[in-house]
Amino acid sequence: MRDRARPVLLVDALVFGGLGIWFLATPAAALSAVGFTLNDAAALTEARAMYGGYELGTAAFLYACAREPAWRRAGLTLAILVLGGLGLTRVIAGALTGGLTPLMWGLFFAEAAGVALNIAALVAAPRRSP
């Protein structure tokens, strides 16, 4: 099987990085689509740190994994767990609160597609012997 890990990790890094930049640059606009209202400097700082910083840190790690063959399986595993955790939590929380809007379903299906893509790459990735 062909190793798909590097290109998948690069796409992962690009998506997480793009979202991180968006949340860092315009957190109020980025979060308004899901009903967040950021009313003061502390809220903007927290949104930038949690949504921007977390996404950028994840992007940096995924990019490093794409560059280093020995790290690729770890990067794919991280992407699977993060995207899977987001999607699963989104559906559970939405079901509990009645918040499963079309946007939430769209985000869930994007996360599920990311999980599937990363699983396919992980299955095809070569295993390293110790």
Buried (B, 14 or more C-beta within 10 A) or exposed (E): EEEBBBEBBBBBBEBBBEBBBBBBEBBEEBBEEEEEEBEEEEBBEEBBEEBBBBBBEBBBBBBBBBBEBEBBBBBBBBBBEBBBEBBBEBBEEBEEEEEBEEEBEEBBEBBBEBBEBBBBBBEBBEEEEE
